């Protein structure tokens, strides 16, 4: 069976990126390894109920604005087709 792992790129704001770097330095692991572990733990503990997911998404500062910005960019032709990635 092929490896089912997937790769995702995650952008952190500067405050969280600095916190991740500091935690990684204190634990003597690369920041990417620590981020992967933290994300896996968060996903394992996440409630898969739709109402919980909506509440989680609504709690992300600026998420709706960024999603709308992305839609405007796609509609204006600034997007990149997934096939081209």
Backbone as CSV, one residue per row, in Angstrom:
resi,resn,N_x,N_y,N_z,CA_x,CA_y,CA_z,C_x,C_y,C_z
1,UNK,0.842,-1.176,0.000,0.000,0.000,0.000,0.889,1.242,0.000
2,UNK,0.508,2.228,-0.772,1.271,3.478,-0.845,1.122,4.262,0.453
3,UNK,2.117,5.075,0.740,2.082,5.918,1.923,0.922,6.898,1.795
4,UNK,0.055,6.936,2.806,-1.134,7.789,2.758,-0.873,9.173,3.340
5,UNK,0.367,9.496,3.648,0.682,10.805,4.216,0.450,11.893,3.183
6,UNK,0.026,13.026,3.657,-0.186,14.183,2.787,0.636,15.345,3.323
7,UNK,1.021,16.224,2.442,1.812,17.382,2.832,0.927,18.616,2.780
8,UNK,0.989,19.434,3.829,0.244,20.679,3.906,1.199,21.789,4.309
9,UNK,1.013,22.945,3.749,1.783,24.121,4.157,0.894,24.973,5.038
10,UNK,1.423,25.367,6.177,0.674,26.175,7.137,1.452,27.455,7.395
11,UNK,0.771,28.580,7.316,1.405,29.853,7.615,0.995,30.286,9.019
12,UNK,1.976,30.716,9.792,1.728,31.219,11.130,2.022,32.709,11.165
13,UNK,1.269,33.429,11.996,1.625,34.835,12.178,2.938,34.882,12.952
14,UNK,3.575,36.027,12.973,4.915,36.130,13.556,4.938,35.730,15.032
15,UNK,3.916,36.099,15.789,3.881,35.762,17.217,3.873,34.249,17.421
16,UNK,3.038,33.555,16.679,2.959,32.094,16.827,4.192,31.404,16.255
17,UNK,4.732,31.941,15.184,5.957,31.367,14.616,7.103,31.473,15.617
18,UNK,7.204,32.610,16.274,8.250,32.795,17.278,8.044,31.840,18.458
19,UNK,6.796,31.667,18.860,6.500,30.741,19.962,6.871,29.313,19.568
20,UNK,6.549,28.927,18.334,6.912,27.588,17.861,8.426,27.412,17.854
21,UNK,9.157,28.414,17.358,10.617,28.321,17.342,11.176,28.183,18.757
22,UNK,10.625,28.956,19.701,11.105,28.889,21.091,10.812,27.522,21.703
23,UNK,9.615,27.002,21.472,9.275,25.674,21.992,10.170,24.596,21.380
24,UNK,10.410,24.709,20.081,11.267,23.722,19.402,12.686,23.779,19.957
25,UNK,13.170,24.984,20.204,14.524,25.117,20.747,14.614,24.488,22.136
26,UNK,13.602,24.727,22.962,13.616,24.165,24.325,13.474,22.649,24.337
27,UNK,12.790,22.104,23.335,12.592,20.648,23.301,13.612,19.945,22.410
28,UNK,14.504,20.718,21.800,15.578,20.169,20.963,15.057,19.342,19.794
29,UNK,13.983,19.835,19.150,13.462,19.205,17.936,13.269,20.297,16.880
30,UNK,13.295,19.931,15.604,13.050,20.924,14.559,11.631,21.494,14.673
31,UNK,11.446,22.776,14.346,10.112,23.382,14.438,9.057,22.626,13.638
32,UNK,9.403,22.122,12.457,8.436,21.385,11.648,7.966,20.110,12.319
33,UNK,8.873,19.430,12.999,8.514,18.201,13.715,7.563,18.516,14.855
34,UNK,7.874,19.574,15.594,7.008,19.977,16.707,5.645,20.426,16.190
35,UNK,5.625,21.204,15.114,4.358,21.675,14.543,3.500,20.492,14.106
36,UNK,4.122,19.506,13.464,3.389,18.320,13.018,2.781,17.587,14.215
37,UNK,3.550,17.447,15.282,3.059,16.768,16.480,1.907,17.537,17.125
38,UNK,2.055,18.846,17.219,0.995,19.672,17.811,-0.273,19.621,16.968
39,UNK,-0.127,19.686,15.649,-1.289,19.627,14.772,-1.972,18.266,14.855
40,UNK,-1.192,17.200,14.890,-1.777,15.856,15.021,-2.574,15.726,16.309
41,UNK,-2.030,16.250,17.406,-2.732,16.200,18.689,-4.031,16.994,18.610
42,UNK,-3.970,18.189,18.032,-5.177,19.015,17.909,-6.230,18.321,17.049
43,UNK,-5.805,17.693,15.954,-6.752,16.992,15.095,-7.351,15.785,15.791
44,UNK,-6.541,15.058,16.557,-7.048,13.897,17.288,-8.100,14.304,18.322
45,UNK,-7.935,15.485,18.890,-8.853,15.950,19.931,-10.027,16.759,19.387
46,UNK,-10.011,17.090,18.105,-11.063,17.918,17.512,-12.375,17.141,17.417
47,UNK,-13.458,17.821,17.707,-14.793,17.249,17.604,-15.244,17.342,16.146
48,UNK,-15.560,16.204,15.499,-15.904,16.234,14.082,-17.334,16.685,13.775
49,UNK,-18.101,17.063,14.782,-19.471,17.512,14.549,-19.471,18.820,13.756
50,UNK,-20.347,18.935,12.749,-20.371,20.149,11.924,-20.505,21.437,12.720
51,UNK,-21.320,21.446,13.750,-21.495,22.680,14.528,-20.209,23.064,15.245
52,UNK,-19.447,22.074,15.676,-18.167,22.353,16.325,-17.155,22.896,15.331
53,UNK,-17.173,22.359,14.130,-16.248,22.816,13.099,-16.565,24.249,12.705
54,UNK,-17.859,24.563,12.572,-18.257,25.935,12.240,-17.803,26.879,13.344
55,UNK,-18.001,26.492,14.602,-17.571,27.343,15.718,-16.055,27.534,15.703
56,UNK,-15.323,26.467,15.395,-13.868,26.568,15.320,-13.451,27.530,14.217
57,UNK,-14.040,27.382,13.029,-13.706,28.267,11.917,-14.083,29.711,12.220
58,UNK,-15.230,29.903,12.860,-15.664,31.264,13.218,-14.733,31.908,14.239
59,UNK,-13.995,31.096,14.982,-13.109,31.645,16.010,-11.749,32.070,15.469
60,UNK,-11.467,31.774,14.218,-10.174,32.141,13.626,-10.238,33.607,13.207
61,UNK,-9.408,34.452,13.824,-9.446,35.882,13.486,-9.151,36.123,12.004
62,UNK,-10.034,36.842,11.342,-9.823,37.224,9.949,-10.086,36.134,8.931
63,UNK,-10.561,34.967,9.358,-10.738,33.843,8.430,-11.751,34.165,7.338
64,UNK,-12.880,34.727,7.698,-13.901,35.032,6.709,-13.392,36.072,5.720
65,UNK,-12.703,37.076,6.218,-12.164,38.114,5.337,-11.142,37.527,4.357
66,UNK,-10.276,36.623,4.856,-9.273,36.002,3.981,-9.928,35.089,2.949
67,UNK,-10.974,34.375,3.363,-11.694,33.515,2.416,-12.352,34.363,1.333
68,UNK,-12.970,35.468,1.735,-13.593,36.357,0.753,-12.553,36.980,-0.171
69,UNK,-11.401,37.331,0.364,-10.320,37.869,-0.459,-9.891,36.835,-1.492
70,UNK,-9.772,35.589,-1.069,-9.409,34.516,-1.991,-10.429,34.356,-3.103
71,UNK,-11.709,34.436,-2.751,-12.758,34.346,-3.775,-12.661,35.501,-4.765
72,UNK,-12.410,36.713,-4.252,-12.265,37.870,-5.148,-11.074,37.676,-6.091
73,UNK,-9.972,37.150,-5.550,-8.794,36.919,-6.384,-9.078,35.882,-7.465
74,UNK,-9.751,34.813,-7.111,-10.097,33.770,-8.085,-11.014,34.350,-9.154
75,UNK,-12.025,35.086,-8.718,-12.988,35.657,-9.670,-12.351,36.694,-10.594
76,UNK,-11.259,37.320,-10.162,-10.592,38.315,-11.003,-9.479,37.694,-11.853
77,UNK,-9.345,36.365,-11.785,-8.356,35.683,-12.612,-6.968,35.595,-12.003
78,UNK,-6.815,35.924,-10.732,-5.501,35.897,-10.101,-5.161,34.534,-9.500
79,UNK,-6.089,33.609,-9.539,-5.867,32.307,-8.915,-5.036,31.372,-9.780
80,UNK,-4.603,30.285,-9.177,-3.843,29.251,-9.868,-4.657,27.957,-9.787
81,UNK,-4.839,27.328,-10.916,-5.573,26.077,-10.957,-4.851,25.025,-10.114
82,UNK,-5.610,24.200,-9.411,-5.002,23.131,-8.613,-4.180,22.198,-9.501
83,UNK,-4.571,22.034,-10.735,-3.820,21.187,-11.660,-2.443,21.762,-11.961
84,UNK,-2.290,23.083,-11.786,-1.020,23.743,-12.062,-0.085,23.766,-10.851
85,UNK,-0.548,23.313,-9.716,0.299,23.325,-8.507,1.228,22.153,-8.453
